[in-house]
Amino acid sequence: MALLDDHALVRKGLEAELAGDKGMVVVGSYGSSKSFKENLERFPFDVAVIDYSLGSGEADGVQLVRQLLSKDASMKILIVSAYDDGVVVGNLIRAGAKGFVAKSRPLAEVSTGIREVFKGAIYTAYTEIVEVQLPAVDLLSPNEYEVVRYFSEGMSVSQIASQLNKSMKTISTQKSNACKKLGVNSDVELLKVILPHFKSIGSSS
């Protein structure tokens, strides 16, 4: 398998956990999606274990899953994430990921997830301790949800566009569509609605 996480300590922890599991071999451990993609053909693997949210300037979440599958449609992807949220999980599975393990879960569950994903099953392990549910959150598309998540972190439309490598018009449209679905009419109202939700997700990790 191959690991992708921008935190060296997390990668080392996963490597140590998997090293004690007979039958599992880590053929590559990467801190950026660029180095990961550059080595896809050089070091073949069965399962990719990937962090949901990488560093600044990196694609993450649904976007990263789609990018990787566009290069190799047969890739089996297991996501690990601090976002212990069913909406995130659903969006990732719909994008093509085969599994999800919350970072709040025991490390051993990553091994279980790898085995299940390798066999072709869908594997999810998360608690979804979310005290505040966004109104109509299930109606948001994966792209709208990503835009709203970045907006909740204080990013402007231009910054989100740069982060996701999309036009400002596209991001603005997705943000407007999300506002309509959530029943809000301004940035202030949007923040009042979404901040409790995303803070609650963070508190569960």
C-alpha positions as CSV (number, residue, x, y, z in Angstrom):
1,M,0.0,0.0,0.0
2,A,1.0,3.7,-0.2
3,L,0.5,6.4,2.4
4,L,-0.3,10.1,1.8
5,D,-0.4,12.5,4.7
6,D,1.2,15.9,5.2
7,H,2.0,15.1,8.8
8,A,5.2,13.1,9.2
9,L,4.3,11.9,12.7
10,V,1.0,10.5,11.4
11,R,2.8,8.7,8.6
12,K,5.3,7.2,11.0
13,G,2.5,6.1,13.3
14,L,0.7,4.4,10.4
15,E,4.0,2.8,9.2
16,A,4.7,1.4,12.6
17,E,1.2,0.0,13.0
18,L,1.2,-1.6,9.6
19,A,4.7,-3.0,10.0
20,G,3.4,-5.3,12.7
21,D,0.7,-6.6,10.4
22,K,1.9,-9.6,8.4
23,G,1.0,-9.4,4.8
24,M,1.0,-5.7,4.6
25,V,3.9,-3.8,3.0
26,V,4.2,0.0,2.7
27,V,5.8,0.6,-0.7
28,G,5.6,4.4,-0.5
29,S,5.0,7.1,2.1
30,Y,4.5,10.7,0.9
31,G,3.9,14.1,2.4
32,S,2.4,15.7,-0.7
33,S,0.0,14.8,-3.5
34,K,2.7,15.8,-6.1
35,S,5.2,13.3,-4.9
36,F,2.5,10.7,-4.5
37,K,1.3,11.2,-8.1
38,E,4.9,11.2,-9.5
39,N,5.5,7.7,-8.0
40,L,2.2,6.0,-9.0
41,E,3.7,4.0,-11.8
42,R,7.2,3.5,-10.2
43,F,5.8,1.8,-7.1
44,P,2.6,-0.1,-7.8
45,F,0.3,-0.7,-4.8
46,D,-3.0,-2.3,-3.9
47,V,-4.5,0.3,-1.6
48,A,-3.9,4.0,-1.1
49,V,-4.3,5.3,2.5
50,I,-4.9,9.1,2.1
51,D,-5.5,12.0,4.5
52,Y,-8.7,13.9,3.7
53,S,-7.2,17.3,4.4
54,L,-3.6,18.0,3.2
55,G,-1.6,21.2,3.6
56,S,-2.1,24.7,2.1
57,G,-2.3,24.7,-1.7
58,E,-3.1,21.0,-1.8
59,A,-6.2,19.5,-3.3
60,D,-8.1,17.5,-0.7
61,G,-11.3,15.6,0.0
62,V,-13.5,14.9,-2.9
63,Q,-11.3,16.8,-5.4
64,L,-8.3,14.7,-4.6
65,V,-10.2,11.4,-4.9
66,R,-11.4,12.4,-8.3
67,Q,-8.0,13.5,-9.4
68,L,-6.4,10.2,-8.4
69,L,-9.1,8.1,-10.0
70,S,-8.8,10.0,-13.2
71,K,-5.2,8.8,-13.4
72,D,-6.0,5.3,-12.3
73,A,-9.6,4.3,-12.2
74,S,-8.8,0.9,-10.5
75,M,-7.1,2.6,-7.5
76,K,-8.6,1.5,-4.1
77,I,-8.6,4.5,-1.8
78,L,-9.1,4.5,2.0
79,I,-9.5,8.0,3.5
80,V,-8.4,8.9,7.0
81,S,-9.8,12.1,8.4
82,A,-10.3,14.3,11.5
83,Y,-13.7,15.2,10.0
84,D,-15.8,12.6,11.7
85,D,-18.9,13.4,9.7
86,G,-21.4,11.3,7.7
87,V,-21.8,13.9,5.1
88,V,-18.1,13.9,4.4
89,V,-18.1,10.1,4.3
90,G,-21.0,10.0,1.8
91,N,-19.4,12.6,-0.5
92,L,-16.2,10.6,-0.6
93,I,-17.8,7.3,-1.3
94,R,-19.9,8.8,-4.1
95,A,-16.6,10.3,-5.5
96,G,-15.1,6.8,-5.7
97,A,-13.3,6.2,-2.4
98,K,-13.8,2.7,-1.1
99,G,-13.4,3.4,2.6
100,F,-13.1,5.9,5.5
101,V,-11.6,5.8,8.9
102,A,-11.9,8.7,11.4
103,K,-8.6,9.6,13.1
104,S,-10.5,9.4,16.4
105,R,-10.7,5.6,15.9
106,P,-8.0,3.1,17.0
107,L,-5.1,2.7,14.5
108,A,-6.0,-1.0,14.2
109,E,-9.1,0.0,12.3
110,V,-6.9,1.3,9.5
111,S,-5.6,-2.2,9.0
112,T,-9.1,-3.6,9.0
113,G,-10.1,-1.0,6.5
114,I,-7.2,-1.8,4.2
115,R,-8.1,-5.5,4.2
116,E,-11.8,-4.8,3.5
117,V,-11.1,-2.3,0.7
118,F,-8.6,-4.6,-0.8
119,K,-11.3,-7.3,-1.0
120,G,-13.6,-4.9,-2.8
121,A,-15.8,-4.0,0.1
122,I,-16.8,-0.5,1.3
123,Y,-15.5,0.1,4.8
124,T,-16.4,3.0,7.1
125,A,-15.4,3.6,10.7
126,Y,-16.6,6.9,12.3
127,T,-18.7,8.1,15.2
128,E,-20.4,11.1,13.7
129,I,-20.6,12.9,17.1
130,V,-22.1,16.0,15.5
131,E,-24.3,18.1,17.9
132,V,-25.4,20.6,15.3
133,Q,-26.8,19.4,11.9
134,L,-26.8,21.9,9.0
135,P,-30.4,22.5,7.7
136,A,-30.8,20.7,4.4
137,V,-27.2,19.6,4.6
138,D,-27.9,16.4,2.7
139,L,-29.1,18.5,-0.3
140,L,-25.7,20.2,-0.7
141,S,-23.6,18.7,-3.5
142,P,-20.1,17.5,-2.7
143,N,-18.6,20.6,-4.3
144,E,-21.0,23.0,-2.5
145,Y,-20.1,21.3,0.8
146,E,-16.4,21.7,0.1
147,V,-16.9,25.4,-0.6
148,V,-18.9,26.0,2.5
149,R,-16.3,24.1,4.6
150,Y,-13.5,26.3,3.3
151,F,-15.7,29.4,3.8
152,S,-16.2,28.4,7.5
153,E,-12.4,28.3,7.9
154,G,-12.3,32.0,6.9
155,M,-11.3,31.7,3.2
156,S,-12.6,34.2,0.7
157,V,-14.1,33.2,-2.7
158,S,-10.8,34.0,-4.4
159,Q,-8.8,31.9,-1.9
160,I,-11.2,29.0,-2.3
161,A,-10.9,29.2,-6.1
162,S,-7.2,29.1,-5.8
163,Q,-7.3,26.2,-3.4
164,L,-9.6,24.1,-5.6
165,N,-8.1,25.3,-8.9
166,K,-11.4,26.6,-10.1
167,S,-12.6,30.0,-11.4
168,M,-14.0,32.5,-9.0
169,K,-17.3,32.5,-10.9
170,T,-17.6,28.7,-10.3
171,I,-16.9,29.1,-6.6
172,S,-19.3,32.0,-6.3
173,T,-22.1,30.1,-8.0
174,Q,-21.6,27.0,-5.8
175,K,-21.6,29.2,-2.7
176,S,-24.8,31.0,-3.8
177,N,-26.4,27.6,-4.5
178,A,-25.4,26.4,-1.0
179,C,-26.9,29.6,0.5
180,K,-30.2,29.0,-1.2
181,K,-30.4,25.4,0.0
182,L,-29.5,26.5,3.5
183,G,-32.1,29.3,3.5
184,V,-29.7,32.1,4.1
185,N,-29.2,35.5,2.3
186,S,-25.9,36.8,3.4
187,D,-22.4,35.8,4.4
188,V,-23.2,36.7,8.1
189,E,-26.2,34.4,8.1
190,L,-24.2,31.7,6.3
191,L,-21.5,31.8,9.0
192,K,-24.1,31.7,11.8
193,V,-25.5,28.5,10.3
194,I,-22.4,26.6,9.4
195,L,-19.9,27.5,12.1
196,P,-21.6,25.5,14.9
197,H,-21.7,22.5,12.6
198,F,-18.1,22.5,11.6
199,K,-16.9,23.3,15.1
200,S,-19.0,20.3,16.3
201,I,-17.3,18.1,13.7
202,G,-13.9,19.3,14.9
203,S,-14.7,18.6,18.5
204,S,-15.5,15.0,17.7
205,S,-12.1,14.2,16.3
